[in-house]
Amino acid sequence: MREYKWKSPQHWLMDKINHEWSEEERSETLVSLVELLNADDIQELFQGEMDMDGYFDHIEPGDPEQTAAYFRLAQSRHIFLEKEDSK
């Protein structure tokens, strides 16, 4: 079996994240990885935190807190896409 410098692609990525990349590079990579995950994967990984944040709480339509959360998500995606377009 062939040997590589890192044990796996995951180890390579963790090395980049922990030792080489700037905060901006880490953020862009995280957004890219999140876009590859489906809802079930995300919930499986973060269900406890999602529950603590009130993700599973029932809300009424037009709830201003829900609208604000959606706006923050849309804004972060827009900023990331603008950066991609400028490259």
N, C-alpha and C positions, 0 to 999 in steps of 0.2 A: 504494500500500500504506500502511496506517495505521501511524503511528509511536507508540511507547509510551515511557514513562520508562526501562524496562529493555529489554534486547535480547530477553529470553526469560523464561519463568517460572522457568527454572533460575537466571538471573542475579538475579531478584527474591528467590528463596529464599536464595541465597548471600549477598546483601546483608543479609537479615534475620538469618541465622545469624551472620555475621561482625560485624555492627555494632549490632543492636538487641535480640536475644533473650538472655534469661538462660540460665544453664547448664541449669536445669530445663526451660525451653521448648525448648532444643536437644535435650535428652534425649527429651522427649515426642515431638518431631517425628521424631527418628531411629527411635524404636520404631514410630511410625505408618508411616513409609516402609518399614521392614523387613517389616512385615506385608503390604505390597503386593507385595513381591518373591517370586518362587518360588525353590525350592532351586537351580535351574540358574543363575538370575541372581546369586544370592549367591555361589555357587561360582565363577562366571566372574569376578566382581569381586575375590574374596578368596582364591582358590585357593592362592596362595603363602603367605599368612599361615595359612590353615587347615592346610596341610601342615606348616609350622613348629610349629604348636601341637599336632600329632599327631592331627589330625582323622581322617586316613586310616589311622592305625595300627589293626591288628586288636586287639580287646580281648575278654576273656572275659566271658560273661554274669555280671552281678552285680559287675563291677569297681567298687570304691569310688570311683575317680576319675571314672568315667563317671556314676555315680549322683550325685556331688557337682555335676558340671557341669549335669546335668539339673535338679537342685534349684535351683541358682542361676538358671537360665533361668526356671523356673516361678515362683520368688519375684519376679524382676524383672517378669514379666508381671502377677503378682497386684498388686504395688505400683502399677504403672501403671494397671491397671483400677480399683483403689480410688480413685485420683486422678480418673479419668474419672467415676466414679459420684458423687463428692462435688461435682462442678461443677453 
